[in-house]
């Protein structure tokens, strides 16, 4: 038995999307590496994957991050 239990970081009342369980969870139930958040509401947490997809698309098309050069599609070979 371990002397100290490793705790996850967060507060009850904060909402997270768990990547491991594919569901919205209140509070820090799962380790930080397995979750997106915190979000203010369960609805925001439920849309975490869509939010991440939108942010990734914005980054991929932002010329400031790619020195003005279009990003190569990694799927094309």
C-alpha positions in Angstrom: 0.0 0.0 0.0 1.3 3.4 -1.0 1.9 6.0 1.7 0.7 8.8 -0.5 -2.1 8.6 -2.9 -1.5 10.5 -6.2 -4.4 12.9 -6.6 -5.6 14.5 -9.8 -5.8 18.3 -10.0 -9.1 20.1 -10.2 -12.2 21.2 -8.2 -15.7 19.8 -7.9 -18.1 21.9 -9.9 -15.7 22.0 -12.9 -16.6 19.8 -15.9 -14.2 17.7 -18.0 -14.4 15.5 -21.0 -12.7 12.2 -20.4 -10.9 10.9 -23.4 -10.6 7.4 -21.8 -14.3 6.9 -21.0 -15.6 9.2 -23.8 -18.0 11.0 -21.4 -18.5 14.2 -19.4 -17.4 14.0 -15.8 -17.7 16.5 -12.9 -14.5 17.1 -10.9 -11.1 15.5 -11.4 -12.1 11.9 -11.7 -9.5 10.9 -14.3 -5.8 11.8 -14.6 -5.1 15.1 -16.5 -3.5 13.2 -19.4 -6.9 11.6 -20.1 -9.2 14.7 -20.0 -10.0 18.0 -21.6 -11.1 20.9 -19.4 -12.0 22.4 -17.1 -15.2 23.7 -18.6 -17.9 25.9 -16.9 -20.8 23.7 -17.9 -21.5 20.1 -18.8 -22.7 21.3 -22.3 -19.3 22.9 -22.9 -17.5 19.7 -21.8 -19.8 17.6 -24.1 -18.6 19.6 -27.1 -14.9 19.3 -26.2 -13.9 17.2 -29.2 -15.6 19.6 -31.6 -13.9 22.6 -29.9 -10.6 20.8 -30.2 -11.2 20.0 -33.9 -12.1 23.7 -34.6 -9.0 24.9 -32.8 -6.8 22.5 -34.7 -8.2 23.6 -38.0 -7.6 27.3 -37.1 -4.0 26.5 -36.2 -3.4 24.4 -39.3 -4.7 27.3 -41.6 -3.0 30.1 -39.7 -0.1 31.4 -41.7 1.5 32.9 -38.6 2.3 29.4 -37.3 3.8 28.2 -40.6 5.9 31.2 -41.8 3.4 31.9 -44.5 3.9 28.5 -46.1 0.9 26.2 -46.6 1.0 23.1 -44.4 1.6 19.8 -46.2 -1.1 17.2 -45.8 0.5 14.2 -43.9 -2.0 11.9 -45.5 -0.7 12.5 -49.0 2.1 10.2 -50.0 
